């Protein structure tokens, strides 16, 4: 079955460390997205990529970095510059087109200790 | 102004009630619209797409008003299992996908 795989599901990070969250999809989707969700809040767009080797900043890109070297992979690095990284991170993918469904990974919980 | 805005709620209604949510969007070029449901600590799940002519799926009805730039979701005969957060989602012409902050719904017996 096709889908999106995020890993790890739970991650603890010490202050000052960079961490990378993995997102892999086997749906052959061109577009991939990373969102952050804080408790009781909605999803905020961090970065998105519409094609390999290209990506755009979302609304809260500061302190994060991404790469899109392969169509199926869109890893997110939470850098030490992100001052409040504890959150739920969701990766999604979609094909272009108005009616195409958005597919979600199961999410990654990042906690800074 | 946020690109997509929703009333955060919470809406607390008795079982069997009808409840409606609205969502406004700022980009008039937005091309597609969806309602997603999110349960606590889980990823969002697609509830329904929203079409210009309005569409219905059982107890759920979605409508789009392009002139006023809002979409709505109506839930009739609400069930306890409808308790969740409902997210409005808007896709722009450039494939940017923006989520509203969500409206929390709690159905009481």
Interface residues (C-beta under 8 A of the other chain):
Chain A: X31 X33 X35 X41 X42 X43 X44 X45 X48 X50 X56 X58 X88 X90 X92 X94 X96 X98 X99 X101 X102 X104 X105 X106 X107
Chain B: X6 X31 X32 X34 X36 X41 X42 X43 X44 X45 X46 X49 X87 X89 X91 X94 X95 X96 X97 X98 X99 X100 X101 X102
